Amino acid sequence: MDFKDYIRVIPDFPQPGISFKDITTLLKNGEAYRSSINELKKMVEHLKIDVIAGPEARGFVVGAPLAYALGVGFTPIRKSGKLPYETIEAGYDLEYGKDKLAMHVDAIEKGQNVLIADDLLATGGTIATSVDLVRQLGGNVVGAAFMIELTELNGRDKLQGIDVFTLMHYE
């Protein structure tokens, strides 16, 4: 299955010059959605994974079904102030400012092998921050899985030493 056939590309969103890759058109197609998760599963099932962590919100729709397919747990990575229990936080730069991501202090046990999953790897800032949070909790990041990678933005450069698995690449 060519998953790019299910991705809607929206020019000049959210600003001029950006070509937004919209996964909602893939998600609404049950066969394509299931196939994409199954393909990601095949890519990572050789890893010893204890839990998958996914940043909000699209990391939830990739990470949770992938965790289910692999028979492992899932833990959310949320924006600061969104989790109800005690958290750790890490900040990161956005194009026009800063933000923080958070995880519950008990989301990852020391020594657990963690796969980070999200819809898209662009500049790598969100995923690098997610890696930092997992490591703060004593987790071992065994890989990162994405539906889409925007190769021209070199997000992999921020994930040195981490195996990256991607279904689709866009320049």
N, C-alpha and C positions, 0 to 999 in steps of 0.2 A: 504494500500500500504506500503510495506517495503522500505522506502527511502534509506536504506543502499545498496539496490540492484542497485542504480543509482549513487553511490559514487565510484569514482576510487581511490584506495589507491596506492600510489607510494612510494615504499621503498627507504630509503636513499636519500630523497630530502627534503630540499635543502642541507642537509649534512648527512653524515653517522649516522645511528641510529634514524633518524626522519622518521616517516611514515606519509607522506603528504596525507591529505584528500581533494581530488579534486572535487569541486562541479560543475565544468563545464559540466560533463557528466550528471548531473541532470538537469542543466539549459537548455541543448540542447534538452531535451525531454519535449515537451510542456505539456503533461499530468502530468508528474511527477513534473514539475516546478509549474504548476497551483495547483496541489494537495498539494504540500508542503506549498505554500502560504496560501491556504485555511485552512490547518491544523493549521498553526501558527495563523491565524485569529481566529479560534475557541478557541485557547488557551488564547488569550488576549482580545477578544471582550467584556468581562465582565468589563474590566478596563475602567475608564473614560480617554480616550486619546484625546488630542487636536492636537498633532503633533508627528511624528516619526522622530528621528534623526538617521542617519546611517553613520558610518565612511567609508572613501573610501578604496577600490573601491567596494569590495564585499558587504559592507553594503548597497550600493546603489541598488544592484540587489535583495536584500532581503527587505530592508526598503521601497523603493519606491512602489513596487507592493503591499506590505502589507498596506501601507498608502492608496493607491487607493482602495483596497478591503474594508477597514474600513471607507472610506470616510473622511479621515483626511489629513492634510498637511504633507509634507516631507521636511526636511532640511538636507543638506549634512554637514558632518564633514570632513574637508580636511586637508591635510598636509600644513604646514606653507608656505605662499607665493602663494597659488593656488586660493584663493578667491579674487575677484576684489574689494570688498567694505571693509570698516573698519571692523577689526576683533578683537577677543580676542584669546589668545593662551594659551595652557598648555603643558608642557613638560612631557615626559615619557621615561623610560629606555627601550632600546632594548637589545637583547642578546649581541650585539657587539657595543654598543654606545647609543646615545640618539636621540630622534626625538621630533617634536612638532606637535600638531593638532590644528586646528583653526576653528572657526565658525564666521559668520557675527554677528555683535553686535545686529542686529535686528532679528536674526533667531528665537529666542524664546522670547515671551512676559512674563513678570513677572507673576507668578502664573499658567502658562500653564502646563498641565500634559503631560509629554513626555515619550514615549516608545523608548528605544534605540534598534536598530535591526542590526544584523550583521550575517555573514555566520557561524562564528565559535567562540566559547569561549574556549580559551586555558589558558594562564597564567592570563588573565584578565587585563593586563596593558593598552591596547588600550581602553577597555570599561570603566575602572575606570577613565581614562583621559577624555573620552567622558562624563561621569557622572559629572566630575568636571566642564567641560565647560558649560553643561546645567545648573548646579547649580549656576555658576558665573553669568549667564544671568537671574537668578531668576526663573528658571523652576523647576518643581517638577518631579523627575524621578519616574514613577509609575511601571516600569518594564524593563526587557531586554529580547529580544527574539532572538533565534539563531536556525539555521538549525542543527548545530553540537556542541556538547560539549565534550572536551577531559577531562574526569573527573579526571584522574590521575594528571593533572597539577593544580588542585585546584583553577581555576579562580574564582569560586564563592566566595572564601574567600575575594577577593578584592571588592565584591559587597554586603557587609553586609547590611541588611535591604532592599534590592531590590529583588523583586520577579523575578526569572529567569525561562524562558520557553524555552524548547529545544525539537526538533523533534527526534534527534538521539544522543546517547551517545557512546563514544568509550573509552576504558581503555588505 
